[in-house]
Amino acid sequence: MHESRGLGDVYKRQPMNREELLAKRNDLRKRLEQIRRDIRGGVDADAEERVDQVANREVLEGIYRSTEAELARIEEQIRNTD
């Protein structure tokens, strides 16, 4: 018997049309800009707060790299629709 993985998996496997790809690209670009702003933010003078901010920055940098990779995939798909 085949176990259902839910509708989310089905939608992920369906190719996006050019319009959807362009919208996704724009969303990712906006997300990257917001992350850049967050990363550039200063650190607090309080040592405890600074530890949390450094940890958060590391997480943001990971999200940034992941988002960049997703943007590259979307841009490649857009090029392939031309």
C-alpha positions in Angstrom: 0.0 0.0 0.0 1.3 3.5 -1.0 1.5 5.9 1.9 0.2 9.4 1.0 2.8 12.2 1.5 0.2 14.9 1.4 -0.7 17.6 -1.1 2.4 19.7 -0.4 4.5 17.0 -2.1 2.3 16.9 -5.1 2.4 20.7 -5.5 6.2 20.8 -5.1 6.6 18.4 -8.0 4.4 20.3 -10.4 6.5 22.6 -12.6 5.8 26.4 -12.3 4.9 28.4 -15.3 6.9 31.5 -16.3 4.7 33.9 -14.5 4.9 31.9 -11.2 8.7 31.6 -11.6 9.0 35.4 -12.0 6.9 36.0 -9.0 8.9 33.5 -7.0 12.2 35.1 -8.2 10.9 38.5 -7.0 9.9 37.1 -3.6 13.3 35.5 -3.2 15.1 38.8 -4.1 13.0 40.6 -1.5 13.8 38.0 1.1 17.5 38.2 0.3 17.4 42.0 0.7 15.7 41.8 4.1 18.2 39.2 5.3 21.1 41.4 4.2 19.6 44.3 6.2 19.2 42.0 9.2 22.8 40.7 8.9 24.2 44.2 8.6 22.5 45.3 11.8 24.8 46.2 14.7 25.4 44.2 17.8 24.3 45.2 21.3 26.8 46.3 23.9 25.4 43.8 26.4 27.4 40.6 26.3 24.5 38.2 26.7 22.5 40.0 24.0 25.6 39.9 21.7 25.9 36.1 22.0 22.3 35.8 20.9 22.8 38.2 18.0 25.9 36.4 16.8 24.0 33.1 16.9 21.1 34.7 15.0 23.4 36.1 12.5 24.8 32.6 11.8 21.3 31.3 11.3 20.5 34.2 9.0 23.7 33.5 7.0 22.6 29.9 6.5 19.1 31.0 5.4 20.7 33.5 3.0 22.9 30.8 1.4 19.9 28.5 1.0 17.8 31.3 -0.5 20.6 32.2 -2.9 20.7 28.6 -4.0 16.9 28.5 -4.5 17.1 31.8 -6.4 19.7 30.3 -8.7 17.5 27.3 -9.4 14.5 29.6 -10.2 16.6 31.8 -12.5 17.8 28.7 -14.3 14.2 27.5 -14.8 13.3 31.0 -16.1 16.2 30.8 -18.6 15.0 27.4 -19.8 11.5 28.8 -20.5 12.8 31.4 -22.9 
